[in-house]
Amino acid sequence: MGTVQACLDWAQTAVLEHSSNSCPPAAVQVSGASQLADTSDLAASAPDYHLDAQILLASVCGRDRAWLYAWPESSIEQQMVDLFQQLWRRRLDKTPMAYLTGKQEFWSMTLSVSPDVLIPRADTECLVEAALNALQSIENPTVLELGTGSGAIGIAIASERTDARVVCTDISQQALAIARLNAENHQIRNIEFLHSNWFDALQKNRQHQGEYPVRFDIIVSNPPYIEDDDPHLGGDGLLFEPRLALVSGKLGMDALTKIISEAPPWLESDGYLLLEHGYKQGLAIREQLLELNYHHIRTLTDGGDQERVTLAKPPPQTPTVSADCIAGAAE
C-alpha cells in the first residue's frame, strides 16, 4: 500500500535520479509526509514531469487531478502503485503521455490511442476547421478521409456534420480497430471505416459497383510527410510513434504527391482536396497542384502561424489558376 503523496514524492525522486543516470527507487516511501504543494520544486527543473506525474497517477487511480489535491494521504492499492511506477519509468524514458494513459484530447473529445496510431495534434484541428468550412453550403455531403489513424479527423467532421456520410480508410488494421472504437465511444453513426492503401479498395469498389460513393464532396488527409532521414525521428515522442504514419520518402512528399495525382477522379467537380503538410512543404504542394490544373488553391496557417493545410478544387476542363497563387497563397 502507498498514498497519493508518497507516489508523487517517489516520482519526484525518480526524476532527479534519472537525470543523474541512476535507477529510480524500487518502491514508494510510504513515510513521505510532505504536502502536495511541496513537490512544486520539481517544476523548476522539470515542469512537464510535475504535471505528468499527477495526470498519470490520476489515470491509474481512475480519478481526476482535483482528487489528488483533495486527498493526498489517501491509500492506494499496491497493484496501482506498481503500475504507476512501471508507467512512470517509461515516461522518464520519453514515452509519450498519450500512450501511457491511452487517451488524447482532440476537438473537445477524448480519444483512445495506442502505439499503433499517430497521436492527434492540436495543429490538425486546423484541417478539421478547413474541411467544415468547405462543407458549409453542401447538404448531405460525402467525405473521404485517407489514412485515418485514430479516426480523429473523420470523427470530428462526422460529429459536426451529422448529415454527412464519412468514409475513412487506412492501411493498418490495428489503426482501424482504434478508429472504430473511438467512433463507437462517441456514438458517431454516420461514419464508415475501410481497409485500404489510399484509394485502392475504393477502386475495387467502383469496379464492382459497390456500396461506397463514386465521388466525394471533399477528400481530406493528414498523410505521413516527414523525410526518411529527419533527425527529429530519433528524438522525444516521435521515436515511439508508428513510422508508417510519419515518414514518406526522401523529401517527405511521396504520400502527398500520390494523393494529389490520384484524387481528381474521386472528387465532385466543385469538391475540395484538403491536405495537412509540413510547414516547409506548402510551396512544393501548391506547385504540384498547379501543375495538375487544380484551382482555387489556398494554404492556411496553424495556431503557430506556420503553413499547415493546403486545399484546392479538382482540375477543370480548362486550367484557371494563375501562377501568382504559388508565391502568395498562404493566409
N, C-alpha and C positions, 0 to 999 in steps of 0.2 A: 504493500500500500504506500501511497505518497499523497501529497497535497498539490493543489494548483500552484501555490507559491514555490514549493520545493521543485516542481518540474521546471518552472521558469528560471529559478536560480541555477538549476543544473544546466539549462540551455545557455545561460549567460556564461557559465564557466566553460562549457564546451566550445563556445565561440572563441574565448580567449586562448584556450589550449590549442584549438585547431589552428589559430593564427600563428602559434609558436611551433607548428608542425609536430604536435604531440596528440595522442589519442584523447577523445572525450572521456569523462568519468564513466565508469561502468554502471553506476546505479545512482538513483536520486538520493540526495542527502536530506532525509526526512526532517532533520533538525533545523533546516533553514527557516528562519523566523522573520526575515526582513519583509517589509511591506511591498506590495506590487509596485508601487511608485518608485521604490528604491532601485529597481532594475533600470531606471531611465539612464543611468550612466552608460549602459550598453549602447544606447543610441548615439553617444558621442563617437564611438569607434566603429559601430556597425548599425546604422539606423534601420536598414532593411531587416536585419535579423531580429531586432527588438519587436517589431510588428509581426514579422513572420512567425516567431515563436508563439505569440498569442493566437494568431489565426490558426496555426497548426494544432495547438493544444485544444482550442475550442472545437475544431473539426473532429479530432479524435474523441472528445467527450460528448459530441453531439449537442453542443451548446453554442452560444454566441459570446463575443468578447466581453459584453456587459456582465455576463455571469461570472467571468473570471475576476473582474474587478470587485464585484459584489461579494464573492465567496472565495477569497484567496486561500483560506485554510480548509476548504472542502476536501474530503478524501477522494482519491481516485484509485480505482481498482488497478492492481498490479499489471494486469493484461494491457490496460490502456497506457500505463506508464511505459511498459516495454515497447509498445507500438509507437508512442510518441518519441522515445529515444531512438528507435530504429529510423523513423522518418526524419528526425532532426539531423542525424548523421548524414543522411542522403542530402538534406538541404545544405549542410555545410560543404558538401561536395558539388554544390551548384545545381542540383536537380531543381527544375522549376517548381514553384509552389503549386501551380495548377495540376501537375502530375502527382504531387503528394496528396493533395486534397481531393483530386478527381473532379474538380469544378473550376469553371471560369465564367466570369460575368461578361455578357455581350448583349448589347441592345436591350438593357434592363431585364435580361433573362439570365438565369443560372444554368449553364450548360455543362453536361458531363464531358470530360475529356480523358484521354489516355495517351500513352506514348505512340499509339497508332495514328494519331491525328495531330495536325498543327494546332498550337494554342491560339485561339482567336485574339486578334489585337484590336485595340481601340481605333487605330487608323483605318481598319477595314470598315468601320461604320460609315466612313465617307462613301464607300462603294454602295452600301445599302441605301443611303440617302439619295445618291445619284440615280439608282435604279427606281426608287419610289417616285422621284421627280419625273423620270422618263415615262412612267406609267400613269401619270395623273389624269390624262384625258382619255384613257383607254378603259372600256368596260370589259369585265371578264377576260383579263389579259392572260396570255400564256407566257411562262417564264422558264428559261433553261439555265441552270447553274452547272458549270463544268468544274469538276474537281471539288466536290462539296466538303470533303473532310468531315468535320464535326457536324456539318449541316448548318452552321451559324448563319451564313448569308441567306440561304434559301428559306430557313425557318423564320428569320427576321422579316423577310419580304412577305412570306405567306401569312405571318401574324398580322401584318399591317394591311394587307390586301386579301381579305377572306374570299373575295370573288375571283381571285386568280387561280390558275392551275400551274403549280410549280413542279418542275421535273428536275431532279438533282442527280448528277452522275459522279461516279468515282471509280478508279481502277482498283481500289483496295476494298475487299470485302469487310475487313476489320473496321475500316473507317465508316463504311455504310452501316454497320451494326451500331456504331456510336451515334451516327446521324439519325437513324430510325428511333433509337432510344430517346434522343433529345426531342424529336418531333412528338413522340408519344407522351413524354413527361410534360410537355407544354400544350398537349391536346390540339396539335395542329393537324387538321384533317385534309387540307387542300394541297398536300404535298406528296410526291412520289419519289422513290429512290431506285436508281437503275445502275447495275454494274456495267461499266463501260469505260473504255480508253478513249476519252474525249467524245467524238461523235460516232464511234464505231458501232455500238449497239443500236443507236438511233438509225443509222444507215440500214442495218439489217431489218429493223422495224419498218422502215419506209418501203423497203423492197417487198416485204410480205404484208403490206397494208395493215400494220399492227395498230395497237391501241394508243400510241403516243402521237402528239401533234406532228404534222409535217413541217410546219414553220412556227416560229415563236415571235412574240412582240419584242422581247428583249432576251439577249444572251448575256449572262454575267459570269465573271470568273476571277478568282484570285489564284492564278496558277503559280507554280514554282518559278522564281525569277532571279535567283542568286547564282552567281558564277561558280563553276565547279571548284575552283581553287580559291575562293574567297576566304581570307584568313579568319573572318568572323565565325566561320562554321565550326572552328575548334574552340570557340570561346564559351562564356557562360550562357546557359539556356539553349542556344541553337544546337549544341553538341548532343542534346537529349531528344531533339525533335526528329521526326522521320525525314530522312534525306530526300526521299522521293517527293515530298511536299515542298522542299526548299530549293533544290538546285536544278538547273536546266541548261546545261551546255556551257561552253567556254565563256560566252558573253552573258549567260543567264537569260537568253532570249528564245531558246528553242521552242518552249511551250507557247509563249506569246505569239511567235511567228506562225506556228501551226494553227492556232485558233484563229488568228486574223485571216489566214489564207483559206481556211475551210468553213468559216462561219457564214458567208453570204447566202448560200443556198438554204440555210436554215432560218433565215430572218425574213419577217414580213417586209415588204418594200418600204414601209415607214417605220421599221423597227430600229432598235439600237443594240450595238455591241458595247459592253462596258467591261473594262479590264483594269484590275489593280496591277501596279508595277512598281519597280524600284524608283527612288527619287531622281536617279540619273538616267532613266530609260525613256522619259517622256518624248524627247526629240526623236529617238530612233523609232518609237511606236508611231508617232504622227507621220513620219516619213514612209513607213510601211503602209499605213492606212491610205495615205495619199497616192502612193504608187499603185495600189489596187482599186483606186477610184471610190473609196469611201468618201462620204461628205458630212457636213455639219460636225467636223472634228473639233473636240474640245478636251482640254486637260484641266482637271480640278486638283486643288491642293488639299492636304490634310490639315489636322489641327496644328501641326508644326510648320505650316506654310511651305511644305515640300510637295512637289508634283507626285500625285499618288494614283489618280484614276483618270483614264482616258476613255472617252466614249465617242461613237461615230455611227452614222446611219450607213446601211449597206450600199454597195455601188449601184448607181442608177444606170440607165442605158447610155447616158452621156455624162461624162465627168463634170461636176460643177464646183469642185474645190479649187481654190486659188492657192498658189504656193506660199503666200504670206501667212497662212494659218499655221505653218510649221514653226515659225520663229516666235509668234505671239499668242499661242493657243492657251497657255496656262492662265487660269483665273481663280 
